[in-house]
Amino acid sequence: MSLSRHLLRRAPPPAASLNPLFHLRNAFSTTTTHHIDHQRNHEFLPPDKYLSSWKAPKDPKEAQAKLAMLRREYGKKVKAVRKEYIREMEFQKLEKLKKDEAKKEALRIASEQRKAAKEAEKKAKAKEREVAEEEFRQTLLKERAQKLEYWRMRTKQVEEKEEEKNELLRRQSSVWINEADLEKKILEAIVDGTPL
C-alpha cells in the first residue's frame, strides 16, 4: 500500500458546517483553514516497531551488527515504499492519460455530432429554401400567365369594340369611305364648297 492510502481522513463534523462563522472563515482564507482542518482531522499510522526498539547492547560489535541490520531493514522498507510510490504515480499517470484520451474522444464525438447536426440543418434549410424558391417561381409563372391572359382578353375586347364601332359606323353611313380615301374626300369637300 502506498503512503497516501495509509492516511485516513475524516469528514468535518456537521456542527461546523452549520456555524455561520465557519463559512465566513472559509470564504476569507481557504488555504489556512484547510491546513488547520487537516492538522485537526489527520490520523497518523501506528508507530513503527523499529522506533524505540533500540536497546543498547553491552558489546560494541554486537551493537554495530544490530545497527547494520536495522539500517539494512530500514533501507529495504524505504526501497519498497519508493517502488510502491513510483508504481502508484505511474498508475495515476496512466489513469490520467486514459481520462484525457476519453475526454478528447468524447469532445471529438461531440464535435462530430455538432458538425453533423449543422450539416443536417444546412441541408434542411437549403431544401426549404429550394422549395420556397420553386413555389415563388411557380407563383410568378402563374401571375405572368394570368397577366398575359388578361392582356390578350383586354386586347381582344378592344379589337371587338373597335370592330363594333366600325360596323356601327358602316351601318349608319350610306356611303362608306375607306380611311385612306377619307382625306381626299375631305379636301374635295372643302374645295368644292357646294352648299347642301
HUSUL-V913955 format. One record per residue. N is the residue number from 1. RES is the residue in one letter. PSI is psi in whole degrees, -180 to 180 (* if undefined). BURIAL is I if it has 9 or more other ideal C-beta (glycine too) atoms within 8 Angstrom, else O. Layout:
n->{N & N}
res->{RES & RES}
psi->{PSI & PSI}
burial->{BURIAL & BURIAL}
//
This chain:
n->{1 & 2 & 3 & 4 & 5 & 6 & 7 & 8 & 9 & 10 & 11 & 12 & 13 & 14 & 15 & 16 & 17 & 18 & 19 & 20 & 21 & 22 & 23 & 24 & 25 & 26 & 27 & 28 & 29 & 30 & 31 & 32 & 33 & 34 & 35 & 36 & 37 & 38 & 39 & 40 & 41 & 42 & 43 & 44 & 45 & 46 & 47 & 48 & 49 & 50 & 51 & 52 & 53 & 54 & 55 & 56 & 57 & 58 & 59 & 60 & 61 & 62 & 63 & 64 & 65 & 66 & 67 & 68 & 69 & 70 & 71 & 72 & 73 & 74 & 75 & 76 & 77 & 78 & 79 & 80 & 81 & 82 & 83 & 84 & 85 & 86 & 87 & 88 & 89 & 90 & 91 & 92 & 93 & 94 & 95 & 96 & 97 & 98 & 99 & 100 & 101 & 102 & 103 & 104 & 105 & 106 & 107 & 108 & 109 & 110 & 111 & 112 & 113 & 114 & 115 & 116 & 117 & 118 & 119 & 120 & 121 & 122 & 123 & 124 & 125 & 126 & 127 & 128 & 129 & 130 & 131 & 132 & 133 & 134 & 135 & 136 & 137 & 138 & 139 & 140 & 141 & 142 & 143 & 144 & 145 & 146 & 147 & 148 & 149 & 150 & 151 & 152 & 153 & 154 & 155 & 156 & 157 & 158 & 159 & 160 & 161 & 162 & 163 & 164 & 165 & 166 & 167 & 168 & 169 & 170 & 171 & 172 & 173 & 174 & 175 & 176 & 177 & 178 & 179 & 180 & 181 & 182 & 183 & 184 & 185 & 186 & 187 & 188 & 189 & 190 & 191 & 192 & 193 & 194 & 195 & 196}
res->{M & S & L & S & R & H & L & L & R & R & A & P & P & P & A & A & S & L & N & P & L & F & H & L & R & N & A & F & S & T & T & T & T & H & H & I & D & H & Q & R & N & H & E & F & L & P & P & D & K & Y & L & S & S & W & K & A & P & K & D & P & K & E & A & Q & A & K & L & A & M & L & R & R & E & Y & G & K & K & V & K & A & V & R & K & E & Y & I & R & E & M & E & F & Q & K & L & E & K & L & K & K & D & E & A & K & K & E & A & L & R & I & A & S & E & Q & R & K & A & A & K & E & A & E & K & K & A & K & A & K & E & R & E & V & A & E & E & E & F & R & Q & T & L & L & K & E & R & A & Q & K & L & E & Y & W & R & M & R & T & K & Q & V & E & E & K & E & E & E & K & N & E & L & L & R & R & Q & S & S & V & W & I & N & E & A & D & L & E & K & K & I & L & E & A & I & V & D & G & T & P & L}
psi->{148 & 170 & -36 & -25 & -20 & -25 & 121 & 136 & 144 & 152 & 151 & 148 & 147 & -25 & -34 & -36 & -21 & -19 & 124 & -29 & -27 & -46 & -38 & -43 & -41 & -34 & -34 & -39 & 90 & -38 & -42 & -47 & -35 & -43 & -44 & -45 & -38 & -44 & -40 & -39 & -6 & 135 & 125 & 158 & 158 & 153 & 145 & 151 & -17 & -22 & 137 & 24 & -4 & 121 & 119 & 117 & 163 & -29 & 125 & -32 & -41 & -40 & -43 & -41 & -43 & -43 & -41 & -42 & -43 & -44 & -42 & -46 & -40 & -43 & -42 & -44 & -45 & -41 & -43 & -42 & -40 & -43 & -46 & -42 & -46 & -44 & -42 & -40 & -41 & -41 & -45 & -39 & -44 & -42 & -42 & -43 & -43 & -44 & -43 & -43 & -44 & -40 & -44 & -42 & -43 & -42 & -40 & -43 & -44 & -41 & -44 & -40 & -42 & -43 & -43 & -41 & -41 & -42 & -44 & -40 & -41 & -45 & -42 & -43 & -41 & -40 & -45 & -43 & -42 & -43 & -44 & -42 & -40 & -42 & -44 & -43 & -44 & -41 & -44 & -45 & -41 & -45 & -42 & -43 & -42 & -43 & -41 & -44 & -44 & -45 & -44 & -45 & -43 & -44 & -43 & -42 & -42 & -44 & -42 & -44 & -42 & -45 & -42 & -42 & -47 & -43 & -41 & -42 & -39 & -43 & -40 & -33 & 131 & -36 & 116 & 133 & 134 & 155 & -33 & -36 & -8 & -45 & -41 & -44 & -38 & -43 & -41 & -40 & -38 & -43 & -46 & -49 & 29 & 132 & 149 & *}
burial->{O & I & O & O & O & O & I & O & O & O & O & O & O & O & O & O & I & O & O & O & O & I & I & O & I & I & O & O & O & O & O & O & I & O & O & O & I & I & O & O & I & O & O & O & O & O & O & O & O & O & O & O & O & O & O & O & O & O & O & O & O & I & I & O & O & I & O & O & O & I & O & O & I & I & O & O & O & O & O & O & I & O & O & I & I & O & O & I & O & O & O & O & O & O & O & O & O & O & O & O & O & O & O & O & O & O & O & O & O & O & O & O & O & O & O & O & O & O & O & O & O & O & O & O & O & O & O & O & O & O & O & O & O & O & O & O & O & O & O & O & O & O & O & O & O & O & O & O & O & O & O & O & O & O & O & O & O & O & O & O & O & O & O & O & O & O & O & O & I & O & O & O & O & O & O & O & O & O & O & O & O & I & O & O & I & O & O & O & O & O & O & O & O & O & O & O}
//
